[in-house]
Amino acid sequence: MADFSHKPTLTGDLVVLRPVTEADVPALLPLFEDPEVIRLTGGHTRFDEAALLEWYGSRGAQDDRLDLAVVERATGRVVGEAVLTAWDPDNESCAFRIAFVPDAVGRGLGTEATRLIVGHGFEALGLYRIWLEVYAFNPRARRAYEKAGFRAEGVLRGALLWEGERVDATVMSVLAPEWGSVQAG
């Protein structure tokens, strides 16, 4: 059975994932201010710094989700977040989301961070299914998810209304029985 009360530190070659705290808010602010990051994540809600301090300050106390800061090993800088959320204990599944500040993309950090947290979900938490949604206008993220083993399951047509246009979202998942072969390949 999953135990989300333990907040691990997961170390890779390029990144370290560690529990996120309110001290990370200054580094994470671009996630909530950059127009392109906001578009790619479909973020309609705006947050001020006080709300973000409260939110990130409360993540360690949550026992039904895992919020980790992504730290670039080469610089020690917080460059994003990786999250397992929407835990469904009856079906041993979780949703996954990840986001990076604009200058941290395209260097393999997201692929490694995804593999670390998804691996933790299967190997340490005993999850069976980890899923996500990716918008049609974010093909770079979709490719990264596919490299990490996620497969498309279906399309949520017109799932996002963005600047007057409807955008499809693809639901993707990876299952525990697939995970070992994904990592070996």
N, C-alpha and C positions, 0 to 999 in steps of 0.2 A: 504494500500500500504506500502511495506517495506520501512524503513528509515534506511539505513546503515550509515548515517552520525553521528548518536548517538552511542557512544562506551560505552556500559554498563559495570558495574562490577556485576558479577553473583556469588553468594555465596552458597556453599554446605557444607556438613559436613566435607569432606576431602580436598576440593580444593576451591580456589577462582579464577575465570576467570576475568581478568582485561585487559584493553587495553595494547597491547604490545608496547614497546618503544625501542630505540636504547640502553638504559641502560640494557636491557635484553640480549643483544648479548653474553656477556661472559658466561652466564648460558646456552644459547641455542647453543653454538658452537658445543657441542657433536652431535647434530642432523645432522651436516654437516661434521663431522669428523669421527664418529664411523662407521666402515665398515658394521656392522649388521643393524644399523638404515638406512644407505644408501641403503642397499639391500632391506630391507623390504618396503621401500618407493619408490623403483625404481628410485632413484636419480642419474641420469647420469651427471648432471651439478654440478660442484664444485664452491664454493663461497669462496672468501677471506673475512677476517674480515671487510675490508673497504666497500665492496659491501653489506655485511650483515648490517652494521651500517646504510648505506644509505636506504636499503630496510625497515628495522624495524622502522627507524626514519620517514618514509613516511606513515606508515600504518594508523595513526590517521587522515590523510587528505583524505583518500579514502572514497567515498560515495557509492561504489558499492560492498563492501565486508566488512567482520568483522573479524579482526585478534586479538585474545585474548591470552595473556600469561596464562598458567596454573601454579598457585602457590599452593604448598602444604601447607595447613593450619598449620599442626603440626610444620613445620620448617620455614615457610616463604620463602622458596626457589622456584625459578622459575624452573619447571621441564619439561615444554613442551609448545606446542601451540595448539590451537583449532581454526579452520578457517571455516567461511562460505564464499564461493567464487563462481565464475561463475554464478552470479545472472542472472536469466532470468525473468525480470519483466512481460513479456507478459504471461508467464506460471506459475508465482508465485513459482518459484523453485530456488534452490541453490545446489551447490555441498558442501560437507563437507570433511574436512581432519583434522587429528589430529596426533601429533607425540610427543614422550617423549624421554628424555635423558635415556640412558641405565639403570641406577640404579633406575629409578622411575616406572618400569613396574611391573605388577603382584600384585599390592596392591589395586586395585579398583579405582585408581585415574582417569584412562581413561574412565571407565564406567560412573563415576559421571560427569566428564567434558563433555562427550558426551551428557548425559541427560540434563545438564544445557544449553549448547549452542543450542541443537536441540529444547528444550522446548522454549527457547527464540525465535528461528526462527519461530516457530508456533504461540506462544502466544503473542509475542510483535511485530514481524515483519509481521505477517499475511501470511507466506509462506504456500503453499499447499503440496509441495514435497521437500524433502531433500534427496540427493543421494550421493553415493560414489562409488569408485572402490577399491577392495582389491585383492592383488595378491595371487595366489594359494599357494605360499610358506609362507604365513602369517596366518595360521589358528587361532592363538591366537587373532589377531585383528578381524578376522571374528566372532569369538565367542563373543567378547566384543560388536561388532556392533549388533549382534543378541540379546544380553541381553538388549541393548538399544532400541530394536524395529525394527531394519532394517531387511528387507526381501530380499532374493536374487531375482533378476529379470532375469538375464541371464549372459552368459559368453562371454567375449571378448577373443576369442581364439588367443593365441600367441601375446597378446597385448604388452608384454615387451620382449625385447631381453636382457638377462642378462648373461654375461660371456659366450656367445656363445649358450645359450639355450633359447628357446621361453617359456614364462610363461604366463598362462592364468590369466585374471583379471575377477572377479565376480562383476557385477554391483548390488548394493543393494540400497534400498530406504526405507523411511518411509513416510507415508502420514498423513496430518493433522487429517483426521477423525479417524485414527488408534491411534493417539498419546495418547488420554485420556485413552483408554483401556489398552495400553501398560504400562502406568505409574501406573494404578490401580492394574495391575496384577503383 
